[in-house]
Each structure stands twice: as structure tokens, then as C-alpha cells.
């Protein structure tokens, strides 16, 4: 099995998107603020659907928001 880690630029991109709060982003994609916080901290990996929604709300590609390293 290949081990990998998903990292993200979520906090930076939220700030650049008019200082959007975790709660605002969560509301726009249909998850809680706590879920956004956990994703930002790398404690939780979003579903593929949630990842695409986050990228779309931030106006970025999936790869600009999330990175995967082996």
C-alpha cells in the first residue's frame, strides 16, 4: 500500500478570498465550520465532492488548493 499525505493551502486561500471565514466557506459548500477547521489542520481529508466544491468557491483548481505527496 502506498502511503501519502494530503496537504492544503486552504487557510491562505480563504484569506486571499476576502478573508472568508471557516464558517462562511462551510456554509457555501454544505459542511460545518468544524469540518473546515479539521481539513485545514490536516486532521481530516475532504470527500472528492467537498474538495471540488471548496476549489470552486475559492475560484481555484483542485491542485491549487490540495496537494498529495508520497
C-alpha contacts under 8 A as a table, 3 or more apart, distances in Angstrom:
res1	aa1	res2	aa2	distance
2	X	70	X	7.32
3	X	70	X	6.06
4	X	68	X	6.66
4	X	69	X	5.47
4	X	70	X	4.21
5	X	68	X	5.58
5	X	69	X	5.41
5	X	70	X	6.45
6	X	42	X	7.26
6	X	45	X	7.11
6	X	66	X	6.71
6	X	67	X	5.57
6	X	68	X	4.46
6	X	69	X	6.58
7	X	42	X	6.41
7	X	66	X	5.79
7	X	67	X	5.17
7	X	68	X	6.30
7	X	69	X	7.98
8	X	40	X	6.71
8	X	42	X	7.72
8	X	65	X	5.45
8	X	66	X	4.33
8	X	67	X	5.91
9	X	12	X	5.58
9	X	13	X	6.09
9	X	40	X	7.70
9	X	64	X	7.42
9	X	65	X	5.19
9	X	66	X	6.55
10	X	13	X	5.14
10	X	14	X	5.98
10	X	40	X	5.87
10	X	65	X	6.09
10	X	66	X	7.91
11	X	14	X	5.21
11	X	15	X	6.32
11	X	40	X	6.40
12	X	15	X	5.17
12	X	16	X	6.26
13	X	16	X	4.97
13	X	17	X	6.06
13	X	58	X	6.98
13	X	65	X	7.60
14	X	17	X	5.00
14	X	18	X	7.11
14	X	19	X	5.66
14	X	20	X	5.05
14	X	21	X	6.96
14	X	22	X	7.93
14	X	58	X	7.19
15	X	18	X	5.94
15	X	19	X	3.87
15	X	20	X	5.98
16	X	19	X	6.03
16	X	20	X	8.00
17	X	20	X	5.93
17	X	58	X	6.60
20	X	24	X	6.21
20	X	25	X	6.72
21	X	24	X	5.13
21	X	25	X	6.33
22	X	25	X	5.24
22	X	26	X	6.01
22	X	33	X	5.21
22	X	34	X	7.96
22	X	36	X	5.87
22	X	37	X	6.69
23	X	26	X	5.03
23	X	27	X	6.05
23	X	32	X	6.77
23	X	33	X	4.45
23	X	36	X	7.77
24	X	27	X	5.15
24	X	28	X	6.25
24	X	33	X	7.82
25	X	28	X	5.14
25	X	29	X	6.38
25	X	33	X	7.68
25	X	36	X	7.53
25	X	54	X	7.49
25	X	57	X	7.72
26	X	29	X	5.36
26	X	30	X	5.73
26	X	31	X	4.69
26	X	32	X	5.16
26	X	33	X	5.33
26	X	35	X	7.51
26	X	36	X	6.15
27	X	30	X	5.15
27	X	31	X	6.16
27	X	32	X	6.84
27	X	33	X	7.77
28	X	31	X	7.99
28	X	57	X	7.43
29	X	50	X	6.88
29	X	53	X	5.90
29	X	54	X	6.57
29	X	57	X	7.76
31	X	35	X	6.33
31	X	36	X	7.38
32	X	35	X	5.20
32	X	36	X	6.64
33	X	36	X	5.14
33	X	37	X	6.22
34	X	37	X	4.99
34	X	38	X	6.17
35	X	38	X	5.10
35	X	39	X	6.20
35	X	44	X	7.72
36	X	39	X	5.11
36	X	40	X	6.17
37	X	40	X	5.14
37	X	41	X	6.24
38	X	41	X	5.14
38	X	42	X	6.23
38	X	43	X	5.10
38	X	44	X	5.39
39	X	42	X	5.16
39	X	43	X	5.98
39	X	44	X	4.86
39	X	45	X	5.84
39	X	46	X	6.59
40	X	43	X	7.67
41	X	44	X	7.67
42	X	45	X	6.88
46	X	49	X	7.86
46	X	50	X	5.74
46	X	51	X	5.76
47	X	50	X	5.13
47	X	51	X	6.13
48	X	51	X	5.05
48	X	52	X	6.26
49	X	52	X	5.26
49	X	53	X	6.24
50	X	53	X	4.98
50	X	54	X	6.09
51	X	54	X	5.15
51	X	55	X	6.26
51	X	62	X	7.01
51	X	66	X	7.97
52	X	55	X	5.13
52	X	56	X	6.10
52	X	62	X	6.25
53	X	56	X	5.07
53	X	57	X	6.14
54	X	57	X	5.25
54	X	58	X	6.24
55	X	58	X	5.17
55	X	59	X	6.01
55	X	60	X	5.04
55	X	61	X	5.75
55	X	62	X	5.46
55	X	64	X	7.94
55	X	65	X	6.28
56	X	59	X	4.95
56	X	60	X	6.13
56	X	61	X	7.32
57	X	60	X	7.83
60	X	64	X	6.00
60	X	65	X	6.80
61	X	64	X	5.21
61	X	65	X	6.72
62	X	65	X	5.37
62	X	66	X	5.96
63	X	66	X	5.20
63	X	67	X	5.99
64	X	67	X	7.51
